[in-house]
Amino acid sequence: MKQLIIIYFVFFLALNSFSQELDKRYNKSHKKEIKGWEYLFEEDYKNATKYFEKAIKIDTTNNYAYLGLAIIQGIKIDERDELMNLMIMNNDDFIDLMLKAAGGEESSLRGYVFFIIPIIEYYKKSEHERSEKDFFEPSLAEIKAIFIGGEFTENNEGIRTVKGQYKNKERIGKWKYYGYKGHLTKIVIYPDTGNYVTTQWYKKDGDIIKEDVDDHYESGISSHVKTIVYWQEIPGKTGEYLFVSKEGYCIYDINNYVRFDENTPDNIIETKFDKYYNRSWVIWKNGKPEPYKGCWYDGSEETIYLSDEQKPGVYKWDNCELVFFRELNQAEKELAEEKKKRIEMYENK
């Protein structure tokens, strides 16, 4: 028994030592890779190549170092015309580097190529030909922050400004978004640990409207966790709000069902659905729900498949009124019949 314990202990020490060695190797490689990106964005491709290759020598799984080399390879290709993308994809050295950057996953190759093509095209141009308008999203400023780390500011001609930061290729801290005339529109808070991302929405006068919490998974999928309301948005009325609470009121919590009752603060607008899944609204006043004539944005369509009060059909919102637009088509009529059967089955249980 003692020998078995000793074997397990030795194995644990060896495994721990190996893990620490991998961490050290990763950190050393990561530092060299970042240096490579710094040189790349300075257009010193000789030193950039040297540091990317050093990073790979330390850790052959450093995908971002291969990506950097692929960008340099693309920039060095002589041809410059509308078929540049195709010519790059026919370059064996470029394909080999891109496959390594994608971890050998051919299914991911296309996404990586689309990401780096704007970078290659930008740096192939002479300085007077370049324009950061060539980048849509992410911007060049954000791309530099992704690979090097640190803060960045993206200013889209006064229409939208973003201030954020990256660390180890991940978004961290508070990201601030400003709209027209520099009004703060939202703050997105990325956690140091965990997957919960908080988004705070703001009015033009600086008051917080609401706070959304979402769980962001590594797969890229996210699920909504919680909503706290400070000012109630009026359905269909852009920029119009009703005050709810200075402290905020939770209207949705995935872990705790929220029931509106006599403790519900004034001006909470609750969406209701009848048995046919048609939408209506109530507004809470003095702990009681009252009918509320809500609406949706002008021009938006709403399909009513079944109703005791309205003719089935497709309607359009116009000045807070539903206006009949057209009859249901055949596919919509069949869907209405299916809905009717499901409702009847449920009612007969």
N, C-alpha and C positions, 0 to 999 in steps of 0.2 A: 504493500500500500504506500509506504514512504517513497519507494522508487517511482511509483506512478505519479505521486504528487510532485516529486522533483522534476520528472520529465515534463509534466504540464507547466511547471514554473519556468523551466528553461525555454520551452516552446513559446510561452507568453513573452518572455524577455526578448527572444529573437524576433518575434512578430512585431513587438513594440519598437524595437531598434530599427527594423526594416521600414516600418511606417514613418518613423522620424526621418530616416534617410530619404524616403520619397518626398516628404514635405520640404526638406532642405533642397533637394534637387529641383523641385517645382519652383520654389522661391528664387533660386539662382537663375533658372531658365527664364522665369517671368521677368526678372529685372533686365536681363539681356534683351529679351523681346521688346520691352517697353522702350529701351534705348534705340532699338531698331526702328520703331515707329517714329520716334522723335526725329531721327535722321531722315526717314522717308518723307515726313511732312516738311522737312527743310530742303528736300530734293537732293540730299546727299546720298544717292543710291548705292555708292560704293561702300560707305560705312554702314548704311542700313542693311545691306546684304551680309556684311561681315557679322553684325550683331544678331541678325536672324539665324544665321548658320551656327553661331556660338550657342544660341538658345536651343537649337535643335540637337546639337552635339550633347548638351547636358541632359535634355529630355526630348526624346524622339516623338513624344505624344503631344508636344506643344503645337496645337493646330493653328494658333494665331501667327506663329512664326512662319509657317508654310503659307498662310494667307498673305502675309507681307511680301514674301518672295514672289508669290503669284502676281501681286499687283505690280511689282518692279518688272517682272517678265512681260506683263501686258503693256506697261509704259514703254518698254524698250523695243517693242515690235514696230517696224518702220511704217507700215501701211496706216494711212489715216483717211478713211472715207466712210460712207454710210454703212459699209459692210464690215466695219471693224469688229463688231461683236462676233460675227460668224468666223472671221479670220482668226481671232483669238481662240475660239473653241476648236479650231482645226490645228492648233499648235500643241504638239505632244508634250513639251515641257510644261506648258501652262496647265494642261489637263492633269498631268501627274501631280503638280503642286496643289491644284484645287482639290483633287481626290484626297490627298493627305490632309488638307485643311478641313475637309468634310468628314474626316475620320474614316475614310474608305467607303462612306455611304453614298452611292451614286444617286439615290433618291433626294439627297440634300444638296447635290452639286448645283442644280439650277438656281436655288435660292441664294447660295453663296455668290454665284456669278452675277446675278442681278444686283446684289448688294455692292460689289466692287467695281462694276462697269463704270458708274458715274465717277468714281475716284480715278480710274485709269484715264478716262476721256478728259477729265479736268487737267490732270498733270501732263497729258500729251500736248496740250495747247500751250501756245506762248502766253506770257503774262497778260498782254493787252487783249488777248482773245478770251481769257477766263472770266467766268461769272459764277458767283455762288448760287445764282438762280438755276444753274444746271442741276442742283441738288434739290430734290423735293423733300423727302423725309426718310432718314435723318439728314440734317444739314451737315455741311462740312465741319462746322464748329462742333457739332455733337459727335461726329465720327472721330474727330481728334480726341475728344474727351473719352470716348468709349475705349480707345486703344491706349491712350497715355494715362488717362485718369484725371481727376480734378474737376473744377467748375467750368461751365461754359455759358455763354449767352447767345441766343439766336434771335435776331431781329428781322422780322419779315416786313420791311418797309412801313413800319408803324401800324400794320394790321394786327400782328400778333408777336409778342415777345415771350421767349421761354428762358428761364434761368434754372439750371439744374447741375447735377454733378454725378460723376461715376467713380467707382472704386472696384478694381478687379473685374471690369467689364459689366458691373451691376449698377443699377440706379440706386442711389442712397440719399438719405436726408430729404429736405423739402424742395420740391420742384414748384416754381411759381410761374403762372401763366397770366399774361397781361393782354388785354384786348385793345380795341380802338381807343386812342388817346391815353393809353397807358393805364387803363382801369384794370385792377386785379380781378380776374375772373375765377381763378381756382388755385388751390394749393394741393399738390399730391405729395403725401408723406410716405416714403419707402422705409421699412423697418431695418434695423441693424441685423436682427435675427427674425426668423419666422416669415410667413407669407402674407400677413395681413397688410393691405395697402389702404390708406385712408385718403379720401378726396373731399376737400372742403370747397364749397361753392360760395361765391361772394356777389353781393349787389354792387352797383356802381358807387354807392356811398360808403362802401367798405364793410357793411354788416354781413355776417355769415348767414347764408340762406339755409344750407343743410350740409350734413356730413354723411358720406357713404363709406362703408367699410367693405372691402372685397378680399376674398381669399384667392391669391394668385398661385396656381400650381406650376411645377417645373415644366409641365407639358405645354404651358402657354394658355391653358384654359383657366378661367376665373369664375368664381361663384359669389353672388351677393350675400353678405353676412348681416349687415345692419344699416339702417337709415335713421338719422336723428335730424329733426326739423326745427329750425329757429324762426323762419319765415315761410309761410305756406305759399307755394307757387299757385297762381290762379290758372286752371286748365285753359289752354288756348289763348292766354294773354301774355305775350312775351314781355318780360320786365315788370310785371305787376305782381305784388305780393301782399299777404295779410300777416300781421305780426302774430306769432304763436307764443314764444317763450324765450326769455333771455338765456335760460339754462339749457334749452333744447328739449324736445320731446321725442322719444323713440317711437316711430310708427312701424318699424319692421325689425325683427330679430330672429335669425334662423334658428337660434338655440332656445328662444323663449317666445311662445306665441303671444302676440300683442292683441289684446281685446279692447276695443274702444268702449268706454263706459262713462259713468258720471264724473270720473276723474280726468277725462279727456279735456285738454285746454281748448279755449275758444279758437275758432278759425281753422281747425284741422278739417280739410276737405277729404272725405272718404269716397273712394270709388266703389260702387255697388254693381252687381250683375244679377239680372233676373234669371228665371229658369231656362230662358232661351239664350243666355250669355250676352244679352244686350246691356250696354253700359248706362249707368246713371250716377248722380252724385248726391251726397248729403254733406252739410256743413255742421260742425259741432258748435253749439252755443249753450252756455250754462249747463254743461253736462248732458245735453240732449241733442240728438241729430235732427236737423231741419232740412227739408227739400232744398236743393241748390240747383239753379239752372246753369250747369256747366256747359262747356263747349270744347271744341277742338280747333285747330288752326284752319283759317280760311283756305278752301281748296282741297283739304284732306278728305279722303273718301272713307266711308263707313258702310259695311255690308250688313244688312239686316236679313237674316235667313228666315227667322220665325218671329212673330210678334202678335200679341193680342191687341195692340194699339195702333201699329203702323203697317202699312203695306210692305211686304217683303220686297227688297230691291237694293240697289246701290245708291247711297245718298252722298251728297257733298256738303261740307260745312261752309256756311256763308253768313258772316256777321252773327255768329252764335246760334244759327238756326240750321237744322238738317233739311236740306232741299233734295227732293227726289231727282235722281240723275238718270237711272235706266233700270230696266227689268233685269231680273236674274237670268244669266245665260243657262244653257242646259247643264253644264258641269256644276254650277252653283245650285241649281234646282235639285240635282241628285244629292249634293252635299246637305242641303236643307232637309231632304227626306231622311237621310242617315241620322242627322241630328234629332229629328222628330222621333224616330224609332228608339234611339238611345234614351231620350227623355221619358218616353212611354214605358220602356223597360224598367227604368229606375223608379218611376212612380208606382209601378205595379208590384214592386218587390214587397 
